Amino acid sequence: FNIMRTLGLGATHAYITKYLNKTFPATVSGKILLDVQTHGEAYYINPVNLKAYYLGRPADAYNIMRTLGLGITNANVGKIVSAE
């Protein structure tokens, strides 16, 4: 959740609610949007269908990422440069 707070994209409540029952613009595809005007609720915008998935409780967020995530090999994970 710290990563979501740090790397998530802040969005107004009006912006998020405008698209919740529709598809989001492609500009936020694959992003985690944080509702900065309420309690910081997080939504993952699935690049496949541009729909928002609410990342409520930790277990819910984990299940969504596990279900929608693409997966990666250990070799490819090793190619990712750390920001540290």
N, C-alpha and C positions, 0 to 999 in steps of 0.2 A: 504493500500500500504506500510505502514511502516513495517508491519509484513512480507510482501513478501520480502522487501529489507533485513530485518534482518534474516529471516529463509530460504529464497530462496537459492538454490544451484548455485553458480557461475559456468559458463561454457563458454568455448571459442566459438567464432562465428563459427569457423570451425566445432566444435563438433555439435553444434545445426543445422547448415545447412546440415551436413552430413546425418542427420536422418529426416529432416523436411518432405520429401516426402516418407518416409518409416516408419517403426516402430522403436521406441527407445528401447534401452536395458532395461531389467527388473530392472536393478540396479537403474534406475531413475524413476521407476513406482511410481506414486502418488506425485512426487516432483514438485516444481516450479523451473524451470531453468531460471537464469538471464544471458543474453548475456552481459558478462563483457567487451567485446571489442567494443561494439557499444554504444548505449544509455541506456543499462540496460533493454532492452525489456524482458518481462516475458512470459514464456510458461508453461502451466500446462500439465504434462504428465499423461494422463488418464490411470489408471491401467487396465481398461477393454480391451482396444485395443492398448495401448502403443503409441497412436498418440499424437502429440503436439497440444495444443489449445492456440492461442495467446491471452494474457491478455492485450489488448491495452488500451482503454479508461476505466475509472472506470465502466461505464454502461456495457461494453462488459465483463469485468472480473466478475462482479456480475452475469450477465446472464449465463456465463459458469459455475460458481460455483453453481448457483441455479439449472441448468439443470443437471450437472454431479454429484453434491453432493449427499451423501446418506441420510442425515437427521439423527437426533438423538433426543431422548426423553429428556425432562427436567430432569428427574431422572438421566439419564446417563451423561448429561452435568455436573450435580452437583458432579459427581465422578472424574472429571478431576482436577488434582492438578495444581494450578496456579504457574507460575514461579516467581511470585513476592516475 
